[in-house]
Amino acid sequence: MAKRTDLAEMGADELETALAEAKAELFNLRFQHVTGKLDNYARIGHVRKDVARFNTLLRAREIEAAEAEEIR
């Protein structure tokens, strides 16, 4: 996972791409867990937190854009 400063520098498209990849990875990890093939159970928690980070940053940018629009 990238550092928070690196995430803040990413563009919206990059964040959305990273979010989609993280969601796909989370799905695969859950699938592996159900089938009994998952070796690293901690990875599920890490990926869930990554998804939350991406969503938080995207939402913060949405709010900033809305507030900037209200000021105009």
PDB file of N, CA, C and O in Angstrom:
ATOM      1  N   MET A   1       0.833  -1.174   0.000  1.00  0.00           N
ATOM      2  CA  MET A   1       0.000   0.000   0.000  1.00  0.00           C
ATOM      3  C   MET A   1       0.872   1.230   0.000  1.00  0.00           C
ATOM      4  O   MET A   1       1.905   1.282   0.667  1.00  0.00           O
ATOM      5  N   ALA A   2       0.452   2.192  -0.738  1.00  0.00           N
ATOM      6  CA  ALA A   2       1.170   3.460  -0.830  1.00  0.00           C
ATOM      7  C   ALA A   2       0.959   4.281   0.438  1.00  0.00           C
ATOM      8  O   ALA A   2      -0.008   4.082   1.173  1.00  0.00           O
ATOM      9  N   LYS A   3       1.871   5.192   0.674  1.00  0.00           N
ATOM     10  CA  LYS A   3       1.745   6.070   1.828  1.00  0.00           C
ATOM     11  C   LYS A   3       0.622   7.072   1.588  1.00  0.00           C
ATOM     12  O   LYS A   3       0.214   7.307   0.451  1.00  0.00           O
ATOM     13  N   ARG A   4       0.140   7.644   2.656  1.00  0.00           N
ATOM     14  CA  ARG A   4      -0.972   8.595   2.553  1.00  0.00           C
ATOM     15  C   ARG A   4      -0.600   9.788   1.690  1.00  0.00           C
ATOM     16  O   ARG A   4      -1.439  10.300   0.949  1.00  0.00           O
ATOM     17  N   THR A   5       0.650  10.239   1.776  1.00  0.00           N
ATOM     18  CA  THR A   5       1.063  11.379   0.960  1.00  0.00           C
ATOM     19  C   THR A   5       1.027  11.013  -0.523  1.00  0.00           C
ATOM     20  O   THR A   5       0.670  11.841  -1.362  1.00  0.00           O
ATOM     21  N   ASP A   6       1.393   9.787  -0.839  1.00  0.00           N
ATOM     22  CA  ASP A   6       1.326   9.344  -2.234  1.00  0.00           C
ATOM     23  C   ASP A   6      -0.121   9.283  -2.717  1.00  0.00           C
ATOM     24  O   ASP A   6      -0.415   9.631  -3.861  1.00  0.00           O
ATOM     25  N   LEU A   7      -1.013   8.844  -1.850  1.00  0.00           N
ATOM     26  CA  LEU A   7      -2.424   8.757  -2.225  1.00  0.00           C
ATOM     27  C   LEU A   7      -3.009  10.136  -2.474  1.00  0.00           C
ATOM     28  O   LEU A   7      -3.814  10.319  -3.388  1.00  0.00           O
ATOM     29  N   ALA A   8      -2.608  11.101  -1.669  1.00  0.00           N
ATOM     30  CA  ALA A   8      -3.133  12.456  -1.827  1.00  0.00           C
ATOM     31  C   ALA A   8      -2.709  13.068  -3.160  1.00  0.00           C
ATOM     32  O   ALA A   8      -3.405  13.926  -3.701  1.00  0.00           O
ATOM     33  N   GLU A   9      -1.584  12.633  -3.679  1.00  0.00           N
ATOM     34  CA  GLU A   9      -1.076  13.161  -4.944  1.00  0.00           C
ATOM     35  C   GLU A   9      -1.708  12.489  -6.157  1.00  0.00           C
ATOM     36  O   GLU A   9      -1.582  12.988  -7.276  1.00  0.00           O
ATOM     37  N   MET A  10      -2.384  11.367  -5.950  1.00  0.00           N
ATOM     38  CA  MET A  10      -2.999  10.641  -7.052  1.00  0.00           C
ATOM     39  C   MET A  10      -4.210  11.410  -7.572  1.00  0.00           C
ATOM     40  O   MET A  10      -4.902  12.091  -6.815  1.00  0.00           O
ATOM     41  N   GLY A  11      -4.451  11.291  -8.861  1.00  0.00           N
ATOM     42  CA  GLY A  11      -5.619  11.908  -9.466  1.00  0.00           C
ATOM     43  C   GLY A  11      -6.861  11.087  -9.188  1.00  0.00           C
ATOM     44  O   GLY A  11      -6.774   9.957  -8.709  1.00  0.00           O
ATOM     45  N   ALA A  12      -8.006  11.650  -9.486  1.00  0.00           N
ATOM     46  CA  ALA A  12      -9.276  10.974  -9.237  1.00  0.00           C
ATOM     47  C   ALA A  12      -9.383   9.679 -10.049  1.00  0.00           C
ATOM     48  O   ALA A  12      -9.869   8.665  -9.549  1.00  0.00           O
ATOM     49  N   ASP A  13      -8.926   9.723 -11.297  1.00  0.00           N
ATOM     50  CA  ASP A  13      -8.981   8.522 -12.136  1.00  0.00           C
ATOM     51  C   ASP A  13      -8.103   7.420 -11.570  1.00  0.00           C
ATOM     52  O   ASP A  13      -8.485   6.250 -11.567  1.00  0.00           O
ATOM     53  N   GLU A  14      -6.924   7.797 -11.092  1.00  0.00           N
ATOM     54  CA  GLU A  14      -6.008   6.819 -10.508  1.00  0.00           C
ATOM     55  C   GLU A  14      -6.602   6.210  -9.236  1.00  0.00           C
ATOM     56  O   GLU A  14      -6.483   5.008  -9.000  1.00  0.00           O
ATOM     57  N   LEU A  15      -7.240   7.049  -8.422  1.00  0.00           N
ATOM     58  CA  LEU A  15      -7.862   6.545  -7.201  1.00  0.00           C
ATOM     59  C   LEU A  15      -9.006   5.591  -7.516  1.00  0.00           C
ATOM     60  O   LEU A  15      -9.156   4.557  -6.866  1.00  0.00           O
ATOM     61  N   GLU A  16      -9.806   5.939  -8.508  1.00  0.00           N
ATOM     62  CA  GLU A  16     -10.917   5.068  -8.878  1.00  0.00           C
ATOM     63  C   GLU A  16     -10.422   3.736  -9.436  1.00  0.00           C
ATOM     64  O   GLU A  16     -11.025   2.692  -9.189  1.00  0.00           O
ATOM     65  N   THR A  17      -9.325   3.777 -10.185  1.00  0.00           N
ATOM     66  CA  THR A  17      -8.730   2.547 -10.700  1.00  0.00           C
ATOM     67  C   THR A  17      -8.189   1.695  -9.555  1.00  0.00           C
ATOM     68  O   THR A  17      -8.397   0.482  -9.518  1.00  0.00           O
ATOM     69  N   ALA A  18      -7.494   2.343  -8.622  1.00  0.00           N
ATOM     70  CA  ALA A  18      -6.951   1.626  -7.469  1.00  0.00           C
ATOM     71  C   ALA A  18      -8.079   1.051  -6.617  1.00  0.00           C
ATOM     72  O   ALA A  18      -7.955  -0.053  -6.087  1.00  0.00           O
ATOM     73  N   LEU A  19      -9.169   1.787  -6.484  1.00  0.00           N
ATOM     74  CA  LEU A  19     -10.323   1.307  -5.730  1.00  0.00           C
ATOM     75  C   LEU A  19     -10.921   0.066  -6.386  1.00  0.00           C
ATOM     76  O   LEU A  19     -11.237  -0.911  -5.706  1.00  0.00           O
ATOM     77  N   ALA A  20     -11.074   0.105  -7.691  1.00  0.00           N
ATOM     78  CA  ALA A  20     -11.623  -1.045  -8.411  1.00  0.00           C
ATOM     79  C   ALA A  20     -10.717  -2.270  -8.258  1.00  0.00           C
ATOM     80  O   ALA A  20     -11.199  -3.386  -8.063  1.00  0.00           O
ATOM     81  N   GLU A  21      -9.403  -2.052  -8.349  1.00  0.00           N
ATOM     82  CA  GLU A  21      -8.461  -3.160  -8.185  1.00  0.00           C
ATOM     83  C   GLU A  21      -8.521  -3.727  -6.772  1.00  0.00           C
ATOM     84  O   GLU A  21      -8.470  -4.943  -6.588  1.00  0.00           O
ATOM     85  N   ALA A  22      -8.629  -2.855  -5.777  1.00  0.00           N
ATOM     86  CA  ALA A  22      -8.693  -3.312  -4.387  1.00  0.00           C
ATOM     87  C   ALA A  22      -9.977  -4.095  -4.137  1.00  0.00           C
ATOM     88  O   ALA A  22      -9.962  -5.106  -3.435  1.00  0.00           O
ATOM     89  N   LYS A  23     -11.090  -3.631  -4.709  1.00  0.00           N
ATOM     90  CA  LYS A  23     -12.350  -4.351  -4.544  1.00  0.00           C
ATOM     91  C   LYS A  23     -12.286  -5.731  -5.194  1.00  0.00           C
ATOM     92  O   LYS A  23     -12.804  -6.708  -4.653  1.00  0.00           O
ATOM     93  N   ALA A  24     -11.645  -5.798  -6.361  1.00  0.00           N
ATOM     94  CA  ALA A  24     -11.497  -7.085  -7.037  1.00  0.00           C
ATOM     95  C   ALA A  24     -10.610  -8.021  -6.214  1.00  0.00           C
ATOM     96  O   ALA A  24     -10.894  -9.213  -6.092  1.00  0.00           O
ATOM     97  N   GLU A  25      -9.539  -7.470  -5.654  1.00  0.00           N
ATOM     98  CA  GLU A  25      -8.652  -8.284  -4.821  1.00  0.00           C
ATOM     99  C   GLU A  25      -9.390  -8.773  -3.577  1.00  0.00           C
ATOM    100  O   GLU A  25      -9.228  -9.924  -3.169  1.00  0.00           O
ATOM    101  N   LEU A  26     -10.192  -7.910  -2.980  1.00  0.00           N
ATOM    102  CA  LEU A  26     -10.956  -8.293  -1.805  1.00  0.00           C
ATOM    103  C   LEU A  26     -11.933  -9.420  -2.138  1.00  0.00           C
ATOM    104  O   LEU A  26     -12.091 -10.361  -1.360  1.00  0.00           O
ATOM    105  N   PHE A  27     -12.579  -9.321  -3.282  1.00  0.00           N
ATOM    106  CA  PHE A  27     -13.480 -10.391  -3.718  1.00  0.00           C
ATOM    107  C   PHE A  27     -12.722 -11.706  -3.846  1.00  0.00           C
ATOM    108  O   PHE A  27     -13.184 -12.745  -3.375  1.00  0.00           O
ATOM    109  N   ASN A  28     -11.561 -11.654  -4.481  1.00  0.00           N
ATOM    110  CA  ASN A  28     -10.769 -12.871  -4.663  1.00  0.00           C
ATOM    111  C   ASN A  28     -10.304 -13.442  -3.329  1.00  0.00           C
ATOM    112  O   ASN A  28     -10.299 -14.658  -3.139  1.00  0.00           O
ATOM    113  N   LEU A  29      -9.915 -12.571  -2.410  1.00  0.00           N
ATOM    114  CA  LEU A  29      -9.492 -13.040  -1.089  1.00  0.00           C
ATOM    115  C   LEU A  29     -10.645 -13.705  -0.347  1.00  0.00           C
ATOM    116  O   LEU A  29     -10.469 -14.744   0.288  1.00  0.00           O
ATOM    117  N   ARG A  30     -11.820 -13.100  -0.433  1.00  0.00           N
ATOM    118  CA  ARG A  30     -12.986 -13.703   0.219  1.00  0.00           C
ATOM    119  C   ARG A  30     -13.329 -15.052  -0.401  1.00  0.00           C
ATOM    120  O   ARG A  30     -13.697 -15.994   0.300  1.00  0.00           O
ATOM    121  N   PHE A  31     -13.207 -15.132  -1.703  1.00  0.00           N
ATOM    122  CA  PHE A  31     -13.472 -16.386  -2.400  1.00  0.00           C
ATOM    123  C   PHE A  31     -12.479 -17.461  -1.956  1.00  0.00           C
ATOM    124  O   PHE A  31     -12.861 -18.601  -1.694  1.00  0.00           O
ATOM    125  N   GLN A  32     -11.200 -17.083  -1.874  1.00  0.00           N
ATOM    126  CA  GLN A  32     -10.179 -18.025  -1.419  1.00  0.00           C
ATOM    127  C   GLN A  32     -10.447 -18.454   0.021  1.00  0.00           C
ATOM    128  O   GLN A  32     -10.235 -19.616   0.369  1.00  0.00           O
ATOM    129  N   HIS A  33     -10.907 -17.535   0.855  1.00  0.00           N
ATOM    130  CA  HIS A  33     -11.198 -17.851   2.245  1.00  0.00           C
ATOM    131  C   HIS A  33     -12.311 -18.894   2.338  1.00  0.00           C
ATOM    132  O   HIS A  33     -12.210 -19.851   3.106  1.00  0.00           O
ATOM    133  N   VAL A  34     -13.367 -18.706   1.557  1.00  0.00           N
ATOM    134  CA  VAL A  34     -14.499 -19.627   1.587  1.00  0.00           C
ATOM    135  C   VAL A  34     -14.093 -21.010   1.090  1.00  0.00           C
ATOM    136  O   VAL A  34     -14.559 -22.020   1.616  1.00  0.00           O
ATOM    137  N   THR A  35     -13.235 -21.059   0.086  1.00  0.00           N
ATOM    138  CA  THR A  35     -12.826 -22.346  -0.468  1.00  0.00           C
ATOM    139  C   THR A  35     -11.686 -22.983   0.317  1.00  0.00           C
ATOM    140  O   THR A  35     -11.286 -24.110   0.023  1.00  0.00           O
ATOM    141  N   GLY A  36     -11.154 -22.266   1.323  1.00  0.00           N
ATOM    142  CA  GLY A  36     -10.108 -22.828   2.166  1.00  0.00           C
ATOM    143  C   GLY A  36      -8.716 -22.741   1.578  1.00  0.00           C
ATOM    144  O   GLY A  36      -7.820 -23.462   2.017  1.00  0.00           O
ATOM    145  N   LYS A  37      -8.512 -21.883   0.604  1.00  0.00           N
ATOM    146  CA  LYS A  37      -7.212 -21.790  -0.053  1.00  0.00           C
ATOM    147  C   LYS A  37      -6.428 -20.531   0.340  1.00  0.00           C
ATOM    148  O   LYS A  37      -5.350 -20.283  -0.201  1.00  0.00           O
ATOM    149  N   LEU A  38      -6.949 -19.750   1.259  1.00  0.00           N
ATOM    150  CA  LEU A  38      -6.304 -18.506   1.655  1.00  0.00           C
ATOM    151  C   LEU A  38      -5.208 -18.786   2.673  1.00  0.00           C
ATOM    152  O   LEU A  38      -5.440 -19.439   3.691  1.00  0.00           O
ATOM    153  N   ASP A  39      -4.003 -18.280   2.385  1.00  0.00           N
ATOM    154  CA  ASP A  39      -2.868 -18.494   3.280  1.00  0.00           C
ATOM    155  C   ASP A  39      -2.708 -17.360   4.278  1.00  0.00           C
ATOM    156  O   ASP A  39      -2.384 -17.603   5.441  1.00  0.00           O
ATOM    157  N   ASN A  40      -2.930 -16.127   3.842  1.00  0.00           N
ATOM    158  CA  ASN A  40      -2.696 -14.958   4.683  1.00  0.00           C
ATOM    159  C   ASN A  40      -4.023 -14.274   4.980  1.00  0.00           C
ATOM    160  O   ASN A  40      -4.496 -13.452   4.194  1.00  0.00           O
ATOM    161  N   TYR A  41      -4.623 -14.616   6.121  1.00  0.00           N
ATOM    162  CA  TYR A  41      -5.922 -14.063   6.478  1.00  0.00           C
ATOM    163  C   TYR A  41      -5.850 -12.584   6.804  1.00  0.00           C
ATOM    164  O   TYR A  41      -6.846 -11.878   6.648  1.00  0.00           O
ATOM    165  N   ALA A  42      -4.713 -12.098   7.247  1.00  0.00           N
ATOM    166  CA  ALA A  42      -4.553 -10.686   7.593  1.00  0.00           C
ATOM    167  C   ALA A  42      -4.684  -9.797   6.366  1.00  0.00           C
ATOM    168  O   ALA A  42      -5.027  -8.621   6.482  1.00  0.00           O
ATOM    169  N   ARG A  43      -4.415 -10.349   5.200  1.00  0.00           N
ATOM    170  CA  ARG A  43      -4.488  -9.565   3.970  1.00  0.00           C
ATOM    171  C   ARG A  43      -5.898  -9.026   3.729  1.00  0.00           C
ATOM    172  O   ARG A  43      -6.061  -7.949   3.156  1.00  0.00           O
ATOM    173  N   ILE A  44      -6.915  -9.771   4.165  1.00  0.00           N
ATOM    174  CA  ILE A  44      -8.297  -9.310   3.992  1.00  0.00           C
ATOM    175  C   ILE A  44      -8.490  -7.984   4.720  1.00  0.00           C
ATOM    176  O   ILE A  44      -9.072  -7.053   4.162  1.00  0.00           O
ATOM    177  N   GLY A  45      -8.018  -7.889   5.934  1.00  0.00           N
ATOM    178  CA  GLY A  45      -8.144  -6.658   6.705  1.00  0.00           C
ATOM    179  C   GLY A  45      -7.398  -5.500   6.089  1.00  0.00           C
ATOM    180  O   GLY A  45      -7.892  -4.372   6.081  1.00  0.00           O
ATOM    181  N   HIS A  46      -6.202  -5.768   5.567  1.00  0.00           N
ATOM    182  CA  HIS A  46      -5.409  -4.722   4.929  1.00  0.00           C
ATOM    183  C   HIS A  46      -6.115  -4.180   3.688  1.00  0.00           C
ATOM    184  O   HIS A  46      -6.157  -2.970   3.467  1.00  0.00           O
ATOM    185  N   VAL A  47      -6.660  -5.070   2.894  1.00  0.00           N
ATOM    186  CA  VAL A  47      -7.334  -4.642   1.659  1.00  0.00           C
ATOM    187  C   VAL A  47      -8.620  -3.894   1.993  1.00  0.00           C
ATOM    188  O   VAL A  47      -8.961  -2.924   1.315  1.00  0.00           O
ATOM    189  N   ARG A  48      -9.340  -4.330   3.029  1.00  0.00           N
ATOM    190  CA  ARG A  48     -10.551  -3.613   3.438  1.00  0.00           C
ATOM    191  C   ARG A  48     -10.214  -2.183   3.846  1.00  0.00           C
ATOM    192  O   ARG A  48     -10.944  -1.249   3.513  1.00  0.00           O
ATOM    193  N   LYS A  49      -9.113  -2.014   4.565  1.00  0.00           N
ATOM    194  CA  LYS A  49      -8.701  -0.674   4.988  1.00  0.00           C
ATOM    195  C   LYS A  49      -8.264   0.165   3.791  1.00  0.00           C
ATOM    196  O   LYS A  49      -8.492   1.374   3.758  1.00  0.00           O
ATOM    197  N   ASP A  50      -7.638  -0.475   2.813  1.00  0.00           N
ATOM    198  CA  ASP A  50      -7.257   0.244   1.596  1.00  0.00           C
ATOM    199  C   ASP A  50      -8.503   0.751   0.870  1.00  0.00           C
ATOM    200  O   ASP A  50      -8.532   1.892   0.407  1.00  0.00           O
ATOM    201  N   VAL A  51      -9.521  -0.084   0.771  1.00  0.00           N
ATOM    202  CA  VAL A  51     -10.774   0.311   0.123  1.00  0.00           C
ATOM    203  C   VAL A  51     -11.366   1.510   0.860  1.00  0.00           C
ATOM    204  O   VAL A  51     -11.835   2.460   0.234  1.00  0.00           O
ATOM    205  N   ALA A  52     -11.341   1.462   2.186  1.00  0.00           N
ATOM    206  CA  ALA A  52     -11.874   2.573   2.976  1.00  0.00           C
ATOM    207  C   ALA A  52     -11.063   3.849   2.742  1.00  0.00           C
ATOM    208  O   ALA A  52     -11.633   4.937   2.650  1.00  0.00           O
ATOM    209  N   ARG A  53      -9.743   3.722   2.645  1.00  0.00           N
ATOM    210  CA  ARG A  53      -8.895   4.896   2.387  1.00  0.00           C
ATOM    211  C   ARG A  53      -9.241   5.535   1.044  1.00  0.00           C
ATOM    212  O   ARG A  53      -9.383   6.754   0.947  1.00  0.00           O
ATOM    213  N   PHE A  54      -9.376   4.709   0.015  1.00  0.00           N
ATOM    214  CA  PHE A  54      -9.697   5.228  -1.311  1.00  0.00           C
ATOM    215  C   PHE A  54     -11.055   5.916  -1.302  1.00  0.00           C
ATOM    216  O   PHE A  54     -11.205   7.006  -1.853  1.00  0.00           O
ATOM    217  N   ASN A  55     -12.044   5.283  -0.677  1.00  0.00           N
ATOM    218  CA  ASN A  55     -13.374   5.882  -0.606  1.00  0.00           C
ATOM    219  C   ASN A  55     -13.351   7.197   0.159  1.00  0.00           C
ATOM    220  O   ASN A  55     -14.025   8.152  -0.227  1.00  0.00           O
ATOM    221  N   THR A  56     -12.583   7.253   1.238  1.00  0.00           N
ATOM    222  CA  THR A  56     -12.491   8.470   2.036  1.00  0.00           C
ATOM    223  C   THR A  56     -11.890   9.611   1.228  1.00  0.00           C
ATOM    224  O   THR A  56     -12.406  10.728   1.246  1.00  0.00           O
ATOM    225  N   LEU A  57     -10.805   9.333   0.521  1.00  0.00           N
ATOM    226  CA  LEU A  57     -10.172  10.375  -0.284  1.00  0.00           C
ATOM    227  C   LEU A  57     -11.085  10.852  -1.412  1.00  0.00           C
ATOM    228  O   LEU A  57     -11.176  12.051  -1.676  1.00  0.00           O
ATOM    229  N   LEU A  58     -11.752   9.925  -2.069  1.00  0.00           N
ATOM    230  CA  LEU A  58     -12.654  10.306  -3.149  1.00  0.00           C
ATOM    231  C   LEU A  58     -13.812  11.151  -2.614  1.00  0.00           C
ATOM    232  O   LEU A  58     -14.206  12.132  -3.245  1.00  0.00           O
ATOM    233  N   ARG A  59     -14.347  10.780  -1.476  1.00  0.00           N
ATOM    234  CA  ARG A  59     -15.458  11.540  -0.894  1.00  0.00           C
ATOM    235  C   ARG A  59     -15.000  12.926  -0.447  1.00  0.00           C
ATOM    236  O   ARG A  59     -15.729  13.903  -0.620  1.00  0.00           O
ATOM    237  N   ALA A  60     -13.805  13.020   0.125  1.00  0.00           N
ATOM    238  CA  ALA A  60     -13.280  14.318   0.549  1.00  0.00           C
ATOM    239  C   ALA A  60     -13.119  15.247  -0.653  1.00  0.00           C
ATOM    240  O   ALA A  60     -13.409  16.440  -0.564  1.00  0.00           O
ATOM    241  N   ARG A  61     -12.665  14.709  -1.751  1.00  0.00           N
ATOM    242  CA  ARG A  61     -12.519  15.522  -2.962  1.00  0.00           C
ATOM    243  C   ARG A  61     -13.884  15.946  -3.509  1.00  0.00           C
ATOM    244  O   ARG A  61     -14.034  17.056  -4.020  1.00  0.00           O
ATOM    245  N   GLU A  62     -14.869  15.068  -3.402  1.00  0.00           N
ATOM    246  CA  GLU A  62     -16.224  15.404  -3.824  1.00  0.00           C
ATOM    247  C   GLU A  62     -16.765  16.575  -3.014  1.00  0.00           C
ATOM    248  O   GLU A  62     -17.363  17.502  -3.561  1.00  0.00           O
ATOM    249  N   ILE A  63     -16.549  16.520  -1.713  1.00  0.00           N
ATOM    250  CA  ILE A  63     -17.026  17.577  -0.822  1.00  0.00           C
ATOM    251  C   ILE A  63     -16.316  18.891  -1.128  1.00  0.00           C
ATOM    252  O   ILE A  63     -16.950  19.945  -1.177  1.00  0.00           O
ATOM    253  N   GLU A  64     -14.998  18.832  -1.335  1.00  0.00           N
ATOM    254  CA  GLU A  64     -14.242  20.043  -1.671  1.00  0.00           C
ATOM    255  C   GLU A  64     -14.760  20.675  -2.957  1.00  0.00           C
ATOM    256  O   GLU A  64     -14.896  21.895  -3.044  1.00  0.00           O
ATOM    257  N   ALA A  65     -15.047  19.846  -3.952  1.00  0.00           N
ATOM    258  CA  ALA A  65     -15.543  20.366  -5.221  1.00  0.00           C
ATOM    259  C   ALA A  65     -16.929  20.991  -5.038  1.00  0.00           C
ATOM    260  O   ALA A  65     -17.219  22.028  -5.635  1.00  0.00           O
ATOM    261  N   ALA A  66     -17.772  20.384  -4.235  1.00  0.00           N
ATOM    262  CA  ALA A  66     -19.109  20.924  -4.000  1.00  0.00           C
ATOM    263  C   ALA A  66     -19.023  22.259  -3.255  1.00  0.00           C
ATOM    264  O   ALA A  66     -19.751  23.198  -3.574  1.00  0.00           O
ATOM    265  N   GLU A  67     -18.139  22.339  -2.272  1.00  0.00           N
ATOM    266  CA  GLU A  67     -17.978  23.586  -1.527  1.00  0.00           C
ATOM    267  C   GLU A  67     -17.404  24.695  -2.422  1.00  0.00           C
ATOM    268  O   GLU A  67     -17.798  25.856  -2.311  1.00  0.00           O
ATOM    269  N   ALA A  68     -16.484  24.330  -3.295  1.00  0.00           N
ATOM    270  CA  ALA A  68     -15.922  25.316  -4.210  1.00  0.00           C
ATOM    271  C   ALA A  68     -16.995  25.812  -5.167  1.00  0.00           C
ATOM    272  O   ALA A  68     -16.997  26.986  -5.539  1.00  0.00           O
ATOM    273  N   GLU A  69     -17.889  24.950  -5.563  1.00  0.00           N
ATOM    274  CA  GLU A  69     -18.985  25.322  -6.464  1.00  0.00           C
ATOM    275  C   GLU A  69     -19.975  26.252  -5.756  1.00  0.00           C
ATOM    276  O   GLU A  69     -20.510  27.173  -6.373  1.00  0.00           O
ATOM    277  N   GLU A  70     -20.219  26.014  -4.469  1.00  0.00           N
ATOM    278  CA  GLU A  70     -21.146  26.861  -3.712  1.00  0.00           C
ATOM    279  C   GLU A  70     -20.603  28.290  -3.570  1.00  0.00           C
ATOM    280  O   GLU A  70     -21.364  29.258  -3.581  1.00  0.00           O
ATOM    281  N   ILE A  71     -19.300  28.401  -3.440  1.00  0.00           N
ATOM    282  CA  ILE A  71     -18.673  29.709  -3.260  1.00  0.00           C
ATOM    283  C   ILE A  71     -18.842  30.559  -4.508  1.00  0.00           C
ATOM    284  O   ILE A  71     -18.982  31.778  -4.409  1.00  0.00           O
ATOM    285  N   ARG A  72     -18.831  29.954  -5.649  1.00  0.00           N
ATOM    286  CA  ARG A  72     -18.957  30.686  -6.918  1.00  0.00           C
ATOM    287  C   ARG A  72     -20.309  31.188  -7.059  1.00  0.00           C
ATOM    288  O   ARG A  72     -20.626  31.833  -8.059  1.00  0.00           O
TER     289      ARG A  72
END
